[in-house]
């Protein structure tokens, strides 16, 4: 969030959950659409984004963030 703010990007930020406990951990709303992220500690875990979510919204990007790739996600290159 700090990286985005420092670089003049101010997306709206959300999380999403249904009554059936399907969830998306972190969502950013940008002019290009929604960017949905699942945050997982285990990089080998199989992750599927909820079909309910994907069918309900226009998604610009989905990604799984793990300890292996979090640095690029938070802006450390």
Residue frames as qw, qx, qy, qz and C-alpha x, y, z in Angstrom:
[[0.000, 0.887, 0.462, 0.000, 0.00, 0.00, 0.00],
 [0.315, -0.783, 0.108, 0.525, 2.85, 2.33, 0.84],
 [0.413, -0.096, 0.604, 0.675, 4.51, 1.63, -2.55],
 [0.194, 0.627, 0.659, 0.369, 1.27, 2.42, -4.39],
 [0.156, -0.931, -0.274, 0.185, 0.72, 5.62, -2.41],
 [0.405, -0.626, 0.285, 0.603, 4.32, 6.75, -2.92],
 [0.297, -0.015, 0.671, 0.679, 4.00, 6.20, -6.67],
 [0.304, 0.191, -0.070, -0.931, 0.73, 8.10, -7.03],
 [0.432, -0.156, -0.791, -0.404, -1.42, 5.01, -7.52],
 [0.303, -0.101, 0.557, -0.767, -4.45, 5.16, -5.28],
 [0.443, -0.167, -0.776, -0.417, -6.60, 2.10, -5.95],
 [0.687, -0.396, 0.164, -0.587, -9.54, 1.27, -3.76],
 [0.213, 0.291, -0.919, 0.160, -8.74, -1.78, -1.64],
 [0.780, -0.203, 0.026, -0.591, -11.09, -4.57, -0.62],
 [0.116, -0.151, 0.981, -0.030, -11.42, -8.19, 0.42],
 [0.643, 0.011, -0.335, -0.689, -14.28, -10.43, -0.67],
 [0.076, -0.051, 0.967, -0.237, -16.15, -13.27, 1.04],
 [0.531, -0.242, -0.521, -0.623, -19.43, -15.06, 0.41],
 [0.694, -0.402, 0.278, -0.529, -21.76, -16.58, 2.98],
 [0.993, 0.052, -0.103, -0.005, -20.32, -19.96, 1.87],
 [0.592, -0.690, 0.290, 0.299, -16.87, -18.72, 3.03],
 [0.718, 0.416, 0.207, 0.518, -15.36, -18.38, -0.46],
 [0.239, -0.903, -0.024, 0.356, -12.90, -15.52, -0.27],
 [0.615, 0.592, -0.059, 0.517, -10.36, -13.37, -2.06],
 [0.623, -0.416, -0.301, 0.590, -7.65, -12.08, 0.26],
 [0.172, -0.579, 0.023, 0.797, -6.86, -8.72, -1.33],
 [0.444, 0.641, 0.542, 0.314, -8.48, -6.76, -4.18],
 [0.164, -0.424, 0.065, 0.888, -7.42, -3.49, -5.79],
 [0.434, 0.740, 0.514, -0.003, -9.87, -1.55, -7.94],
 [0.277, -0.378, 0.308, 0.828, -8.14, 0.44, -10.68],
 [0.471, 0.532, -0.090, -0.698, -9.40, 2.13, -13.87],
 [0.315, 0.330, -0.816, -0.356, -8.26, -0.99, -15.76],
 [0.784, -0.229, -0.475, -0.327, -10.45, -3.25, -13.60],
 [0.732, -0.611, 0.225, -0.201, -10.05, -5.36, -10.49],
 [0.456, 0.472, -0.730, 0.190, -6.78, -7.00, -9.51],
 [0.849, -0.430, 0.015, -0.307, -7.39, -9.98, -7.22],
 [0.294, 0.543, -0.738, 0.273, -4.67, -11.55, -5.08],
 [0.899, -0.380, -0.198, -0.090, -4.51, -14.67, -2.96],
 [0.013, -0.742, 0.592, -0.313, -1.83, -14.59, -0.25],
 [0.973, -0.145, -0.167, -0.073, -0.41, -18.01, 0.62],
 [0.436, -0.738, 0.515, 0.029, 2.45, -19.02, 2.88],
 [0.688, -0.104, 0.687, 0.211, 3.03, -22.34, 1.07],
 [0.238, 0.540, -0.421, -0.688, 4.12, -21.68, -2.55],
 [0.064, 0.080, -0.949, -0.299, 3.20, -25.26, -3.53],
 [0.332, 0.372, 0.713, -0.493, -0.41, -24.97, -2.46],
 [0.143, 0.370, 0.727, 0.561, -2.95, -25.33, -5.24],
 [0.107, 0.426, 0.323, -0.839, -4.96, -22.09, -5.45],
 [0.127, 0.475, 0.722, 0.488, -8.20, -21.59, -7.34],
 [0.138, 0.034, 0.123, -0.982, -9.99, -18.29, -7.56],
 [0.377, 0.374, 0.721, -0.445, -13.70, -18.51, -6.82],
 [0.170, 0.320, 0.717, 0.595, -15.79, -18.96, -9.96],
 [0.088, -0.821, -0.553, 0.116, -18.52, -16.96, -8.24],
 [0.240, -0.749, 0.055, 0.615, -16.13, -14.01, -7.94],
 [0.281, -0.197, 0.603, 0.720, -14.67, -14.37, -11.44],
 [0.119, 0.496, 0.766, 0.392, -18.14, -14.55, -13.02],
 [0.129, -0.842, -0.482, 0.207, -19.48, -11.58, -11.06],
 [0.154, -0.884, 0.101, 0.429, -16.73, -9.04, -11.76],
 [0.667, 0.713, -0.142, 0.166, -14.51, -7.82, -14.58],
 [0.743, -0.556, 0.208, 0.308, -11.04, -8.96, -13.57],
 [0.375, 0.865, -0.332, -0.047, -7.91, -7.33, -15.01],
 [0.391, 0.493, -0.741, 0.236, -5.45, -9.56, -13.18],
 [0.861, -0.475, 0.011, -0.180, -5.26, -12.42, -10.71],
 [0.442, 0.551, -0.633, 0.315, -2.12, -13.52, -8.89],
 [0.847, -0.464, -0.248, 0.074, -1.00, -15.72, -6.05],
 [0.079, 0.807, -0.428, 0.399, 1.49, -14.05, -3.68],
 [0.923, -0.274, -0.225, 0.148, 3.87, -16.29, -1.73],
 [0.522, -0.748, 0.216, 0.348, 7.14, -15.81, 0.17],
 [0.673, 0.039, 0.470, 0.570, 8.89, -16.55, -3.15],
 [0.300, 0.484, 0.423, 0.704, 7.38, -13.59, -5.03],
 [0.215, -0.846, -0.444, 0.203, 6.18, -11.10, -2.41],
 [0.383, -0.462, 0.105, 0.793, 9.11, -8.71, -3.02],
 [0.114, 0.166, 0.545, 0.814, 7.95, -7.91, -6.54],
 [0.195, -0.686, -0.674, -0.193, 4.38, -7.56, -5.23],
 [0.349, -0.825, -0.283, 0.344, 5.36, -4.95, -2.63],
 [0.314, 0.945, -0.038, 0.087, 7.67, -3.08, -5.00],
 [0.442, -0.692, 0.519, 0.238, 11.13, -4.32, -4.00],
 [0.826, 0.547, -0.105, -0.083, 13.03, -5.13, -7.18]]
